[in-house]
Amino acid sequence: MNRYRKLEILKEILRETESALIAYSGGVDSTFLLKIARDTLGSDVLAVTADSPTYPSQEIQEAKALARKLSVRHLTIETEEFADSNFISNPPDRCYYCKKELFSKLRKIARENHLNHILDGSNLDDEKDFRPGMRAAREFGVRSPLREAGFTKEDIRQLSKELDLATWNKPALACLASRFPYGKPLTKQDLGRVGKAEKLLRDMGIGQIRVRHHGHIARIEVPRGEINRFLSDSFRKKLVDKLKELGYTYVTLDLEGYRTGSMNEVLPHLSPSARKSMIK
């Protein structure tokens, strides 16, 4: 099915909702969904962004600016996942507890604003990775219109470009908690450190970046085409000095390069039934 037919299906889904609250991160997927929802439903759309230690503050500001540009009603709320010991302990299904906290707040806002549905920006490619947050979405009745319509990430990027959305080529950005090995307790201080480390690399010209936090070790993932940049003495020295200022003792480069969900590579030791139970 071509992407234009998928777009028509998406619009049909949105028209059926009549009104919607959209969980809005300011990323590629949720911005595309918000644009189409605004064009389809008009003022019966509300975008809500979670202000959380798990997301860099600059992303919150970008989300606000994008919502204004799209002329969409927009709220920013603070989430309280750090009040949940299940989240802090960082188990493999950590994302479930985070999304449960978010969706519980979004459901309350949707009801207060008489909005029929809560929507998120998940797409078809998300089904390929380990996504325990999908269980929370099902429990709270959150719909994923992009996935329902069969959109892949590439579909979304191409149509976003045609729609002149600034996010069409924005690097993928996952929750900062995904930078920590499972079982390593999460702290706001460590999340902030990772956020600053990744901002440093972006400011140095690396667009797609992950700084995986292993205690005193920063394990850097960049696209393979960017690895040669680390052979420059001046680039490397500046980076190492800055990361040591942030509190890292050792700075390493992952030679396998950037890949989504690399922290999930430890999960194969779990039985299929154990993994499945986390996303049901």
C-alpha positions as CSV (number, residue, x, y, z in Angstrom):
1,M,0.0,0.0,0.0
2,N,1.5,3.4,-0.9
3,R,1.9,6.1,1.6
4,Y,-0.8,8.3,0.1
5,R,-3.4,5.6,0.6
6,K,-2.2,5.2,4.2
7,L,-2.7,8.9,4.6
8,E,-6.3,8.6,3.5
9,I,-6.8,5.8,6.0
10,L,-5.3,7.9,8.7
11,K,-7.6,10.7,8.1
12,E,-10.6,8.3,8.1
13,I,-9.4,7.0,11.5
14,L,-9.1,10.5,12.9
15,R,-12.5,11.6,11.6
16,E,-14.0,8.6,13.4
17,T,-12.5,9.8,16.7
18,E,-14.3,13.2,16.3
19,S,-12.0,14.6,19.0
20,A,-8.6,13.6,20.4
21,L,-5.8,14.3,22.9
22,I,-2.4,13.6,21.4
23,A,0.5,12.5,23.5
24,Y,3.0,14.9,21.9
25,S,6.8,14.7,22.2
26,G,7.7,17.0,19.4
27,G,9.4,14.1,17.5
28,V,9.0,13.0,13.9
29,D,6.0,10.7,14.5
30,S,3.9,12.7,16.9
31,T,4.4,16.0,15.0
32,F,3.2,14.3,11.8
33,L,0.2,12.9,13.6
34,L,-0.6,16.3,15.2
35,K,-0.4,18.0,11.9
36,I,-2.8,15.6,10.2
37,A,-5.1,15.6,13.2
38,R,-5.2,19.4,13.3
39,D,-6.0,19.5,9.5
40,T,-8.7,16.8,10.0
41,L,-10.3,17.7,13.3
42,G,-9.7,21.4,13.6
43,S,-9.9,22.8,17.1
44,D,-11.1,19.4,18.5
45,V,-7.4,18.4,19.1
46,L,-5.3,19.0,22.2
47,A,-1.6,18.2,22.3
48,V,-0.1,17.3,25.7
49,T,3.7,17.1,26.4
50,A,5.2,15.5,29.4
51,D,7.8,17.6,31.2
52,S,10.0,14.9,32.8
53,P,13.6,14.3,33.9
54,T,13.6,11.5,31.3
55,Y,13.5,14.1,28.4
56,P,16.0,16.9,27.7
57,S,14.5,20.4,28.5
58,Q,15.3,21.6,25.0
59,E,12.9,19.0,23.6
60,I,10.1,20.5,25.7
61,Q,10.8,23.9,24.3
62,E,10.9,22.6,20.7
63,A,7.5,20.8,21.2
64,K,6.0,24.1,22.5
65,A,7.3,26.0,19.4
66,L,6.1,23.3,17.0
67,A,2.6,23.2,18.6
68,R,2.4,27.0,18.2
69,K,3.4,26.9,14.6
70,L,0.7,24.2,13.9
71,S,-1.9,26.4,15.8
72,V,-2.8,23.6,18.1
73,R,-3.9,23.9,21.7
74,H,-1.0,22.6,23.8
75,L,-0.5,21.7,27.5
76,T,2.7,20.8,29.3
77,I,2.3,18.6,32.3
78,E,4.8,17.3,34.9
79,T,4.8,13.5,35.3
80,E,5.8,11.7,38.5
81,E,7.4,8.5,37.4
82,F,10.1,9.0,40.1
83,A,7.4,8.5,42.7
84,D,7.1,4.8,41.5
85,S,9.8,2.5,42.9
86,N,9.1,0.1,40.0
87,F,10.3,2.8,37.6
88,I,13.3,3.8,39.6
89,S,14.5,0.2,39.9
90,N,14.7,0.1,36.1
91,P,13.5,-3.4,35.3
92,P,13.2,-4.6,31.6
93,D,9.6,-3.4,31.6
94,R,10.4,0.0,33.0
95,C,8.7,1.7,30.1
96,Y,5.4,0.2,31.2
97,Y,5.5,2.0,34.5
98,C,6.5,5.3,32.9
99,K,3.7,5.1,30.3
100,K,1.2,4.0,32.9
101,E,2.0,7.2,34.8
102,L,1.7,9.3,31.7
103,F,-1.5,7.8,30.4
104,S,-3.2,8.0,33.8
105,K,-2.7,11.8,33.6
106,L,-3.7,12.0,30.0
107,R,-6.9,10.2,30.6
108,K,-7.9,12.6,33.3
109,I,-7.1,15.6,31.0
110,A,-9.1,14.0,28.1
111,R,-12.1,13.6,30.3
112,E,-11.9,17.1,31.7
113,N,-11.8,18.5,28.1
114,H,-14.5,16.1,26.8
115,L,-12.1,14.5,24.2
116,N,-13.1,11.1,23.0
117,H,-9.7,9.5,22.5
118,I,-6.1,9.5,23.5
119,L,-3.7,9.0,20.6
120,D,0.0,8.4,20.5
121,G,2.6,8.4,17.6
122,S,3.6,4.8,17.6
123,N,4.2,3.4,14.0
124,L,4.5,0.0,12.4
125,D,8.3,-0.1,12.9
126,D,7.8,0.1,16.7
127,E,6.5,-3.5,16.6
128,K,10.0,-4.7,15.7
129,D,11.5,-3.7,19.0
130,F,10.8,-4.5,22.7
131,R,8.1,-2.0,23.7
132,P,6.6,-2.8,27.1
133,G,4.9,0.6,27.1
134,M,2.4,-0.8,24.5
135,R,0.8,-2.8,27.4
136,A,0.1,0.4,29.2
137,A,-1.4,1.9,26.1
138,R,-3.8,-1.0,25.7
139,E,-4.8,-0.8,29.4
140,F,-5.7,2.8,29.0
141,G,-7.3,2.5,25.6
142,V,-4.7,4.6,23.9
143,R,-4.9,4.3,20.1
144,S,-2.0,4.5,17.7
145,P,-3.5,5.7,14.4
146,L,-0.2,5.7,12.5
147,R,0.3,2.0,13.3
148,E,-3.3,1.3,12.5
149,A,-2.9,2.9,9.1
150,G,0.3,1.0,8.4
151,F,2.8,3.8,8.5
152,T,6.5,3.1,8.7
153,K,9.0,5.6,9.9
154,E,10.1,6.1,6.3
155,D,6.5,6.9,5.3
156,I,6.3,9.4,8.0
157,R,9.5,11.1,7.2
158,Q,8.7,11.4,3.4
159,L,5.2,12.8,4.0
160,S,6.5,15.1,6.7
161,K,9.0,16.5,4.1
162,E,6.3,17.0,1.6
163,L,4.3,18.8,4.2
164,D,7.3,21.0,5.0
165,L,7.4,19.9,8.6
166,A,10.7,20.8,10.3
167,T,10.9,17.5,12.0
168,W,11.0,15.4,8.8
169,N,14.7,14.6,9.2
170,K,14.9,15.0,13.0
171,P,17.1,12.3,14.6
172,A,15.2,9.6,16.6
173,L,15.1,10.5,20.3
174,A,14.1,8.0,22.9
175,C,13.6,8.5,26.6
176,L,16.9,9.1,28.5
177,A,16.1,6.2,30.8
178,S,16.8,4.0,27.8
179,R,20.5,4.8,28.1
180,F,20.9,2.8,31.4
181,P,21.4,-1.0,31.8
182,Y,18.4,-2.7,33.2
183,G,18.7,-3.1,36.9
184,K,20.7,0.0,37.3
185,P,18.6,2.3,39.6
186,L,17.7,5.6,37.9
187,T,18.4,9.0,39.4
188,K,17.5,12.4,38.1
189,Q,21.2,13.4,38.4
190,D,22.4,10.6,36.1
191,L,19.6,11.3,33.6
192,G,20.7,15.0,33.6
193,R,24.3,13.9,33.0
194,V,23.4,11.8,30.0
195,G,21.2,14.6,28.6
196,K,24.2,17.1,28.9
197,A,26.6,14.6,27.3
198,E,24.3,14.1,24.3
199,K,23.7,17.8,23.9
200,L,27.5,18.2,23.9
201,L,27.9,15.8,21.0
202,R,25.0,17.4,19.1
203,D,26.7,20.8,19.5
204,M,29.8,19.2,18.1
205,G,27.9,18.3,14.9
206,I,26.8,14.7,15.6
207,G,23.1,14.5,14.9
208,Q,22.1,10.9,15.8
209,I,23.7,10.0,19.1
210,R,23.3,7.8,22.2
211,V,25.4,8.1,25.3
212,R,24.9,4.8,27.2
213,H,25.6,5.2,30.9
214,H,27.6,2.5,32.6
215,G,28.4,4.0,35.9
216,H,31.7,5.9,35.4
217,I,31.8,4.8,31.7
218,A,30.2,6.7,28.9
219,R,29.6,4.3,25.9
220,I,29.0,6.5,22.8
221,E,27.0,5.2,19.9
222,V,27.0,7.2,16.6
223,P,26.2,6.2,13.0
224,R,29.0,4.2,11.5
225,G,29.7,6.9,9.0
226,E,30.5,9.3,11.9
227,I,33.0,7.0,13.6
228,N,36.0,8.4,11.7
229,R,35.4,11.8,13.3
230,F,36.6,10.4,16.5
231,L,40.1,9.8,15.0
232,S,40.7,13.6,15.1
233,D,42.9,14.4,18.1
234,S,41.3,17.8,18.7
235,F,37.7,16.4,18.4
236,R,38.5,13.5,20.7
237,K,40.3,15.6,23.3
238,K,37.5,18.2,23.5
239,L,34.9,15.5,23.9
240,V,36.9,13.5,26.6
241,D,37.6,16.6,28.6
242,K,34.0,17.7,28.6
243,L,32.6,14.3,29.5
244,K,35.1,14.0,32.3
245,E,33.9,17.4,33.6
246,L,30.4,15.9,33.7
247,G,31.7,13.1,35.9
248,Y,32.6,10.3,33.6
249,T,36.0,8.6,34.3
250,Y,36.2,6.6,31.1
251,V,34.9,7.5,27.6
252,T,34.4,4.7,25.0
253,L,33.2,4.5,21.4
254,D,30.9,1.6,20.5
255,L,32.4,0.2,17.2
256,E,29.1,-1.4,16.3
257,G,27.7,2.0,15.9
258,Y,24.3,3.6,16.7
259,R,21.3,1.2,16.8
260,T,18.0,1.6,18.5
261,G,17.3,-0.4,21.7
262,S,20.9,-1.6,22.1
263,M,20.2,-2.0,25.9
264,N,17.7,-4.7,24.9
265,E,20.5,-6.8,23.5
266,V,20.9,-8.4,27.0
267,L,17.3,-9.6,26.9
268,P,17.7,-12.8,24.9
269,H,18.6,-14.6,28.2
270,L,15.0,-14.1,29.3
271,S,12.6,-16.9,28.2
272,P,10.2,-16.0,25.4
273,S,7.3,-16.3,27.9
274,A,9.0,-13.9,30.3
275,R,9.6,-11.3,27.5
276,K,6.1,-11.7,26.2
277,S,4.5,-11.2,29.6
278,M,6.2,-7.8,29.8
279,I,4.4,-6.4,26.8
280,K,1.0,-8.1,27.1
